[in-house]
Amino acid sequence: MDISNNKLAELLRQPEKIKKFSLLDWSVVIQQARASNLLYKLYCIFNQNDSLENIPLQARRHIEASRYTGENLYQSVFREVEYINAALQSIDLPVILLKGAAYVAKNVDAGNGRLFSDVDILVEKNFLPEAEKVFKQHGWFANDYDEYNDHYYRTWMHEIPALTHIKRDSVLDVHHAIVPPTSNIKLDTSKLLNCIEKVDGFANVFTLSSVDMVLHSAVHLFQDGELEHGFRDLVDLDSLMKEFSAQDPEFWMKLVSRAQELDLQRSIFYALRYTQRFLSTPIPQEGVQRTEIGQPVFPKLMDFLFERALMPAHSTCDDRFTAIARWVLYIRAHYLRMPLYLLIPHLIRKAYMKRVEKNKAVTTQ
Amino acid sequence: MNIGSIPQCDLLDTVRNEGIVFRIADFTIKLQSPFPEVAINIQKLYTDYPVVGPDSFVDFHMKVISPKGLRRWYHPQVEFYFDGFRPFKPLPQKQAYAMFEWSLNWCIANHMHSYFIVHAAVVEKDGKCIILPAPPGSGKSTLCASLVMSGWRLLSDELALIDSNAENVFPVPRPINLKNASIDIIRDRFPDSIFGPVIKDTAKGTVSHLKPPANSVRLASKPSRPVWIVFPEYQVGSDVVLMKKSKAQTFMGVAKNAFNYTVLRREGFNTLVRLIDSCDCYDFRYSKIDEALETFQLLLESK
């Protein structure tokens, strides 16, 4: 795979290239950034270092247009966190933010320009029934309830079906773990809960610790199989690791030993390998060596798959194996959480439901 | 080079394969489509638009293509892709050309937030322009078509692109989308009019696109100063009525018809305030085209 087609990655690695890009390069960058939901990230990066002016006007207006979506989101996310807080506080539970909302709340670089559509939170499994009840009382309901879907989530997933607020339409993803219960990774969620950190300015709002935040981002990207936003997630990882390692000289060591403790060596191996490969994340050689314990059995094959699947989901980044690579990794993600004798009926059912829905859509037109 | 000057077989070839890159006022579009009727009607209705080189910056990469699978033979369909994303459900293949037009509206209205964008027709004469905001079915396009076929300049039939200071409306003079009875009314009243395909049974009924006058296309990069905001309403058998509308009501009416008022928030509000402050505002009811044309001429001479 020729990763040099990824003009967006080139720009993120070397923002100073901004002056050297041709109009045609910009044409490609805008498309790739739009497909990976990173237009607003570009806006924030170049706005921060005062170089928006160096972008040709035709391209700049697309980047600047993303500002409105981004600013609207940031304004609403804190309000939304307060609503979640109001619900959980009534049963004395903390709000533990994950992913995008956590990056924004913790005010790290990864949150700067990060767009997301749902707020993800972590709730201790024992308290889940109570939390679900209180969310219902506060207006959050599972959208399009479907018995099979519900059963699937509750049996095989580390989250419950997404909840949508009946008035505000905002979406809440409630997790009780960061890996599926049946996964071959044995991760005790209480180990994460023991290390949560308070968010400044909020009474009852927390995020995972810096190291756990990176590990969660990695395990989500490399185990969950949702790779449409794979490149954006890789940009998150790059940004988190860059910032945390600059703040704490011990960061890499802590990251590797925590990965060992939580049984996440495989995910962290991939995270370091591909952030370095795509985004030239400055990772010390020693750190890379210490993660080699998590190397997969066929690293060349995994390179073949991930180098394709982690590109922006745009035709300028595809080769003839991209679609199959994403498909194989999607199947792999399911395989990692379900035994084969259940996986095959599940996938057939999903494919069938998709077909039925598609036909419904066509006939209702 | 203009689209009209490309030999038709070359144009068909380009649109089918690498795609044609052309400029519509402020926007550069790349269009790919295997359907000959899309290319043929682009040539018919976008004749005077310049083709630009393959090294240009492209705002919207548009694909109007056929869905994969067996539907290709059974009730064939057409779908629209924008940067690999499919914002709409497929339509019957006969609506391919209309799908291109509607998709381009969507592209502009959803991405060009450097403008305050109102769902409105905009026409100009003597350097003064009228914004005609209106929901579908109000007779906005019929009125707009009549005005531009009678010497007014077309800025747009669908999208009023207003700068943040509300000093200028920017043109995007594309074909006018006429529906149902309006198609024959305009065709009979203006024998010079050139139409694209008449497409039946769409979500909006029967539709056809009217080619914009060459002069409007020639002036496509020249913005105009907004002077009036007029809410048109076609009403069978009605006398022609032009009535002052309060600034407050006009504000609400324009906000309701704006595509990105809630996206632009404070900036959108400020733009709209400036726009309303600088314009005279009216409600307009009509049933006969000639009376409408006469009223607009009087309005123009009043200022």
Interface residues (C-beta under 8 A of the other chain):
Chain A: S22 L23 L24 W26 S27 Q31 R34 A35 P56 Q58 A59 R61 H62 E64 A65 Y68 T69 E71 N72 A313 H314 S315 A361 V362 Q365
Chain B: T28 D55 S56 F57 V58 D59 H61 R71 Q77 D83 G84 F85 K89 P90 L91 H111 M112 H113 S114 N260 V263 L264 R265
